[in-house]
Amino acid sequence: MLFDLIFPEESQMYEAECIIAAVFFDEEELKSLGYEENSFEMNPSFIEANEFEKAFLLWGSPLFLSDFFNKNEEFFKNEYWRGISEETFLKDVSDAIAGIKKELIDRMENNDFHSLVEPLDQSDDEKRLSESIRVKIKQGTIGGHHPFRFYAIEIEEKKCYLITGATIKIHKDMGKAPNTKIELKKLEYVLDSMFRNEVNTKDTFLDYING
């Protein structure tokens, strides 16, 4: 597991109020986390990107979106999605992604990224003051929902975030859809690694990635 700095530039990372980085998983790690060898995420066009950039590459690919829709068609037929068509889904994703990236980058540059962050669940919220926690960032709109999700580890509140993945949420319950189940595994994998390496502040994270 490697890490890419998203914000700020490397020369400013020790002076910045808040650091945002993203995980880079290798092929074996992705397989162990549940990705099939023939999945788009394992394709050479995407596998070399960190998890922040990979999200926009995948969401910008009509082939990936069509495959994603058809693999999860049963979810798109249910009440939550109101039977959205593949054509509408692809159009709404395409219309949303540029605005999502701009919003995230603007928040980083304005030192306001933390305002987008929510604890993944109540247990994370309760631990927030004492340890690193799992968090989510909701973005974009499709059919009245805000289904675009970035998942991250909040290593230190308002000071350090490590993005572990992203997806389009297709079920209200994270544990009931295959794509969000994998995102949960990725979160837990990275959180465990940070714990084992005693990374729990912005400074210890910077020391870890530059050590």
C-alpha positions as CSV (number, residue, x, y, z in Angstrom):
1,M,0.0,0.0,0.0
2,L,1.4,3.4,-1.1
3,F,0.1,6.9,-0.8
4,D,-0.3,9.9,-3.0
5,L,-0.6,13.4,-1.7
6,I,-3.7,15.1,-3.2
7,F,-3.4,18.5,-1.3
8,P,-1.3,20.5,-0.8
9,E,1.8,20.4,-3.0
10,E,4.6,18.3,-1.6
11,S,6.7,21.4,-0.8
12,Q,4.0,22.8,1.4
13,M,2.8,19.6,3.2
14,Y,4.4,20.3,6.6
15,E,3.1,23.9,6.7
16,A,-0.4,23.2,5.5
17,E,-3.3,23.2,8.0
18,C,-4.9,20.1,6.4
19,I,-3.4,17.2,4.4
20,I,-5.5,15.2,2.0
21,A,-3.9,12.0,0.6
22,A,-5.2,8.9,-1.2
23,V,-4.2,5.3,-1.1
24,F,-2.7,3.4,-4.0
25,F,-3.5,-0.4,-3.7
26,D,-1.5,-2.9,-5.7
27,E,-3.0,-5.7,-7.7
28,E,-2.6,-8.3,-4.9
29,E,-4.2,-6.1,-2.3
30,L,-7.2,-5.4,-4.6
31,K,-7.7,-9.1,-5.2
32,S,-7.6,-9.8,-1.4
33,L,-10.1,-7.0,-0.8
34,G,-12.6,-8.6,-3.2
35,Y,-12.1,-7.4,-6.7
36,E,-12.3,-10.0,-9.4
37,E,-9.3,-10.3,-11.8
38,N,-11.4,-9.2,-14.8
39,S,-13.1,-6.2,-13.1
40,F,-12.6,-2.7,-14.5
41,E,-10.8,-1.7,-11.3
42,M,-8.1,-4.2,-12.2
43,N,-7.7,-2.9,-15.7
44,P,-4.3,-1.4,-16.5
45,S,-6.1,1.9,-17.5
46,F,-7.3,2.3,-13.9
47,I,-5.1,0.2,-11.6
48,E,-2.2,2.6,-11.6
49,A,-4.2,5.5,-10.3
50,N,-4.7,6.4,-6.6
51,E,-8.2,5.9,-5.2
52,F,-9.1,9.6,-5.6
53,E,-8.1,9.8,-9.3
54,K,-9.4,6.3,-10.0
55,A,-12.9,7.3,-9.0
56,F,-13.1,10.1,-11.7
57,L,-11.5,7.8,-14.3
58,L,-14.1,5.1,-13.7
59,W,-17.0,7.5,-13.5
60,G,-15.8,9.1,-16.7
61,S,-15.9,5.8,-18.6
62,P,-19.2,4.9,-20.3
63,L,-18.1,1.3,-20.5
64,F,-17.5,1.1,-16.8
65,L,-20.8,2.8,-16.0
66,S,-22.8,0.6,-18.3
67,D,-21.2,-2.5,-16.8
68,F,-21.8,-1.2,-13.3
69,F,-25.5,-0.5,-14.1
70,N,-26.1,-3.9,-15.6
71,K,-24.3,-5.8,-12.8
72,N,-26.4,-4.0,-10.3
73,E,-29.7,-3.7,-12.2
74,E,-31.7,-5.3,-9.4
75,F,-30.8,-2.4,-7.1
76,F,-31.7,0.2,-9.8
77,K,-35.2,-1.4,-10.1
78,N,-36.0,-1.0,-6.4
79,E,-37.9,1.8,-4.7
80,Y,-34.8,3.7,-3.7
81,W,-33.8,4.3,-7.3
82,R,-37.4,4.3,-8.7
83,G,-36.4,2.2,-11.7
84,I,-33.9,4.7,-13.2
85,S,-33.0,3.8,-16.8
86,E,-29.4,3.0,-17.8
87,E,-29.5,6.0,-20.2
88,T,-30.5,8.4,-17.4
89,F,-28.0,7.0,-15.0
90,L,-25.1,7.4,-17.5
91,K,-26.2,11.0,-18.3
92,D,-26.6,12.0,-14.7
93,V,-23.2,10.6,-13.7
94,S,-21.5,12.3,-16.7
95,D,-23.2,15.6,-15.8
96,A,-22.1,15.4,-12.2
97,I,-18.5,14.4,-12.1
98,A,-16.8,17.6,-13.2
99,G,-18.7,19.6,-10.5
100,I,-17.9,17.0,-7.9
101,K,-14.1,17.2,-8.5
102,K,-14.2,21.0,-8.6
103,E,-16.1,21.1,-5.3
104,L,-13.7,18.8,-3.6
105,I,-10.6,20.7,-4.8
106,D,-12.1,24.1,-3.9
107,R,-12.8,22.9,-0.4
108,M,-9.2,21.6,-0.1
109,E,-7.8,24.9,-1.3
110,N,-10.1,26.9,1.0
111,N,-9.2,24.8,4.0
112,D,-12.8,23.7,4.3
113,F,-12.6,20.0,3.3
114,H,-13.5,18.9,6.8
115,S,-17.0,20.4,6.5
116,L,-17.9,17.8,3.9
117,V,-16.8,14.9,6.1
118,E,-19.2,12.8,8.2
119,P,-18.3,9.8,10.5
120,L,-19.3,6.6,8.8
121,D,-21.6,5.6,11.6
122,Q,-22.3,6.4,15.3
123,S,-19.5,4.3,16.6
124,D,-17.0,6.3,14.6
125,D,-18.5,9.6,15.9
126,E,-18.1,8.4,19.5
127,K,-14.4,7.7,19.0
128,R,-13.6,10.8,17.0
129,L,-11.8,12.7,19.8
130,S,-9.5,9.9,20.8
131,E,-8.5,8.0,17.6
132,S,-8.6,7.9,13.8
133,I,-12.0,7.0,12.4
134,R,-13.8,6.0,9.2
135,V,-15.5,8.8,7.4
136,K,-17.6,9.4,4.2
137,I,-18.0,12.4,1.9
138,K,-21.4,12.6,0.0
139,Q,-21.4,14.3,-3.4
140,G,-23.4,14.8,-6.6
141,T,-27.0,14.2,-7.5
142,I,-28.7,11.4,-9.4
143,G,-32.5,11.3,-9.4
144,G,-32.9,13.2,-6.2
145,H,-30.2,11.2,-4.3
146,H,-26.7,12.1,-3.4
147,P,-25.1,8.7,-4.1
148,F,-21.5,9.6,-4.9
149,R,-19.4,8.5,-2.0
150,F,-15.7,9.0,-1.1
151,Y,-14.5,7.0,1.9
152,A,-11.6,8.0,4.0
153,I,-9.7,7.7,7.3
154,E,-9.8,10.8,9.4
155,I,-6.4,10.5,10.9
156,E,-6.7,13.8,12.8
157,E,-9.9,15.9,12.7
158,K,-9.7,18.9,10.4
159,K,-6.0,18.2,9.8
160,C,-5.4,14.9,8.0
161,Y,-7.6,12.7,5.7
162,L,-6.6,9.6,3.8
163,I,-9.0,8.6,0.9
164,T,-9.4,4.9,0.7
165,G,-11.9,4.6,-2.2
166,A,-15.1,5.9,-3.8
167,T,-18.2,4.5,-5.4
168,I,-21.8,5.2,-6.3
169,K,-24.0,4.0,-3.4
170,I,-26.8,1.8,-4.7
171,H,-28.4,0.7,-1.4
172,K,-29.3,2.6,1.7
173,D,-27.5,-0.1,3.8
174,M,-23.7,-0.1,3.0
175,G,-23.5,-3.8,3.9
176,K,-26.1,-4.9,1.4
177,A,-24.5,-4.1,-1.9
178,P,-21.3,-5.6,-3.3
179,N,-19.6,-2.3,-4.2
180,T,-20.0,-0.8,-0.8
181,K,-19.0,-4.0,0.9
182,I,-15.7,-3.8,-0.8
183,E,-15.3,-0.1,0.2
184,L,-15.9,-1.1,3.8
185,K,-13.2,-3.8,3.6
186,K,-10.8,-1.1,2.2
187,L,-11.6,1.2,5.0
188,E,-11.0,-1.4,7.6
189,Y,-7.7,-2.5,5.9
190,V,-6.3,1.0,5.9
191,L,-7.5,1.8,9.4
192,D,-5.8,-1.3,10.7
193,S,-2.6,-0.4,9.0
194,M,-2.6,3.1,10.4
195,F,-3.3,1.7,13.9
196,R,-0.5,-0.9,13.6
197,N,2.0,1.7,12.5
198,E,0.9,4.2,15.2
199,V,-0.2,6.8,12.7
200,N,-2.8,8.9,14.5
201,T,-1.9,12.6,13.8
202,K,-1.1,14.7,10.7
203,D,2.6,14.8,11.8
204,T,2.9,11.0,12.3
205,F,1.2,10.4,8.9
206,L,3.7,12.7,7.2
207,D,6.6,11.0,9.0
208,Y,5.2,7.6,7.9
209,I,4.9,8.4,4.2
210,N,8.2,10.2,4.1
211,G,10.1,7.8,6.3
